[in-house]
Amino acid sequence: MSVCLSECLLTVFLSLSLVASASISCSVSSLPLSLTVKFVNCGQGGLVQFECSNPSDFRIEADGVVYALRPFTVSTLRAVPLVIVARDETNQQQWQTQVRLTTILEENLMESGLQEIWFPSRQTDSSSVGQLKRMKRDWVIPPINVPENSRGEFPQDLVRIRSDNDKNRSLRYSVTGPGADQPPTGIFIIHPISGELSVMKPLDREHISNFHLRAHAVDLNGNQVESPIDIVINVIDMNDNRPEFIHQIWNGTIPEGSKPGTFVMTVTSVDKDDPKTANGMLRYKIVSQNPESPTSNMFTINNKTGGIITVAAGLDREKVPQYTLIIQATDMEGNPMYGLSNTATAVIKVTDINDNPPEFTAETFFGEVPENRVNVIVANLTVTDKDQPNTPAWNTVYKITGGDPTGRFSVPTDPTTNEGLVTVVKPIDYEISRTYVLTVVAVNEVSLARGIHSPRQSTATVSIRVIDVNESPNFEPNPKLIKLEEGMQPESALTTFTAQDPDRFMQQTIRYTRLSDPANWLRIDPNTGHITTIAVLDRESPYVKDNMYSATFLASDSGIPPASGTGTLQIFLLDINDNAPHVYPQETEMCEKPEPNGFNITALDGDLSPNAGPFAFELANRPSDIQRNWTITRLSGDFAQLSLKIGFLESGIYEIPIIITDSGNLPMSNTSYLRVKVCQCDHNGDCTDQQHIVAAGLGTGAIIAILLCIIILLILVLLFVVWMKRRDKERQAKQLLIDPEDDVRDNILKYDEEGGGEEDQDYDLSQLQQPDTIEPDAIKPVGIRRMDERPLHPEPQYPIRSAAPHPGDIGDFINEGLKAADNDPTAPPYDSLLVFDYEGSGSTAGSLSSLNSSSSGGDQDYDYLNDWGPRFRKLADMYGGSDD
């Protein structure tokens, strides 16, 4: 075999060492075998000398031929290292390479094509030849590439793991990591003796793109012989996945009228194959366009990015509102022969722009409206607009550009129909204008697109006729204000308050009536509107607020139907001195020994200044003790001080007459009484006998009323007590009486049932015997009652009595009653025998047969009835006791 050494030999050697395959193999048996080393000087032309690291076992000639000097066994062959050194004699530069000796069997295995991976040696080999040293480095194993989706036979061999130590002892090989002993397990196995690494199933790169394994070599005792080496297995991608669009339907929009080159949207597809290879490189194209209007190629797509843009003009939403594109994505860089493809749909909606102005459906619209009416729709303006409904490009705005200088009309838009509603917003007077001609322009909420102009049809005329109606008369001015002095006497003329009829073209008369006159002071002439007084005007009246009195009058015309209007007359009343002053406060308190002995008072006057204060205060001359005990001193124009002359005044109520005079032009005086309550006071000056003073101050009428209330209250209490006593007596008396329902004596009960006539003669008296003899089948089921039965009540628990020998008395009684009924010609046929339901057995009262005649009663002891209470006392008297 030939070994090539050159200037690149060192680099090549190191590289080969890293991949663990730089050894030169030769065949060695028990006989010597030679090999030839060839050196390529790369054109340098220098003389190269070869040296061998083990000259005792091998010899190398100048031509590069290596000879074995002795026979080798398999064990010694693996232990013999061989390094060949080439030295340039000119510049003393040297290169070296390693020769690995193998047996013929091993060479045959290698010739089978299976790659070997050797564990790196952990020792440093040295040779005496030239003191050359072979430095072992950490090996980096290149990745092993395995195609995915392999259909080959499994297990499929990948590489062979070898160690130098298997020359002289038996080793065991193993691998660890994901895919071997970790999930997913069972993908890779290794032969423990030969070290062959195999894959057990097809690999999927889209699931796991690479595997990281570790190879181990141990002896038969499990001791680690070599350091573990890392093995990377890359799964080679195959084109086994079609492109998949993220969305099957893509939605995009573009405004109508867009220029070529306008971006629409981007579609995206993904391929699970390796994007770094052609398997995952996608290309896009548009397969079809629907509709093909105005051309079949309105759009194009970037074959790499999937961006869709326009390539032609003519997008018109009113003609084609939507385009549907079929987009195809193909891998293998779009190769139609080898690539896989998939399709998706792109829906492109053409959005509306304002390229169609609104146009009126008529040049002139007509309407009419009664005068003085507001918020009335006069006419409906209709337009057509080809743009998309309910968009700003379709919604119409109406503007009045002429014929309405005073702003009496507006044209709002109906949001549903897009019509213009001509509406009256201010009253229209027929007497001023009988017709209106409006000019209305229709525009959209947004401006028209560039280059589009409003046509003549966007302007219309609206002719409105005003209808004359009977209008209400108007008072002028309203309200009307006049000023008068109060105290004006009845039948005094005040003013004339008239109204004007706005209907100038109608000959009508107006009549006046009083509508509101709170104090009933005024009267108005129905024809002339002349107002006079019927009572004295008083400024101090409660109907006067802030010196102002208001009255309302009604004016009605003679139209059909008549119309009326109201007017308000406001009278400002000037004050005169017509009210005398009076003292304020009207009551006060003071102690028997007051300290201080005076208090301040003032006066109130209903008039205004100057007819009110300042006031003059003085004490009346009578009674005489007023001047003797009291004195009054003026403090200011409105206040005075009333003082006690003596040091002590007995408790009680005193009325002090005070004469007060105002300052009017004709002064008015009044004697006003001040009520002073004198009481005993504590050290704080507070009254302690307030209740006594209040009682002393009560009038005779108040005392009588209080006494009457007390007497009435006592009578009511007495009547209630008597009623309660009587109620208790009635309750006790009722307990002594026997309830008719509980009466144990024989009674004839009437039932509202008709008899059976003559057929009722056949009856069986045995049914009246003791209940114990009745057949069980004849017993009425529980819970079933006749409609004419008495209500069921809980039966009292009576002591059980012995039964009588025979109920003969009851049978005789029934027979006598039956004969009497048969002989009565006026009696209805109620004489039939009535069958009553059985009420049950086991009654604690015993049988009625015990109520026999007096002859058999002597055998019974009825004294126990006295123990049953007052309700059975009557029975005890009848049947119990002695014969007396």
KACORVEN-V195665 format. One line per field, one symbol per residue. phi: phi as a letter, one per 20 degrees, with the letter a starting at -180 (. if undefined). A space follows every 50 residues. Layout:
BEGIN
phi = ???
END
This chain:
BEGIN
phi = .ddedbfeffffffffffelbefeececcfefcdbdddddelnfmeedde cdfcffdcccefeneddeebfcefffffeeeccdddceffdlfccbbddd ecefffffffffnefdcdfffeddeccffmlfcdefdfedfffdecfflf dffcfdfdbdeccffefdbeccdbccpfoddcgeenecccffeemfecdd bfecffecebcddcecccefenffecffdecddeeffcedcefcffcfcd dbcbffmffgnffdacdccccffffedffdedcdbeebcceecfcececc cffeenfdcecbeofcffdcebdcdddddcellnffedeecbcbddddee eecedcffcfebfcdcabbffmdcldeebdedccbfffflcgfdfdddce dancfemecbcfdffeemeedfcedcgddffebebccddcddcefdffff ndcfeffeccdcdddeefcfeffdecfbeddcdbefnfegmefdadcdcd efffedecdccdcedbbgeldcbcffddmfdcecbfecfeffeedlmddd cdcddcedfcffdccdcddddeeefceccefbfbfecbcbefdfbfebbe cbcdcfedfeedffdddbeffcffffffecbccfebfdcbdecefeebcf fqdcddfceccedffdgddbedddeddebfcefenefddfffffffefef fffffffffffffffffffffffffffffffffffeeefgfefeffceee deceeemffefecdfffeffffeffffeffffndcffeffgecgefeeff dffffaefgfffffffffffffeefefffeeffeedffeodnffemefff eefffeffedddffffeeoffdffffffdemeff
END
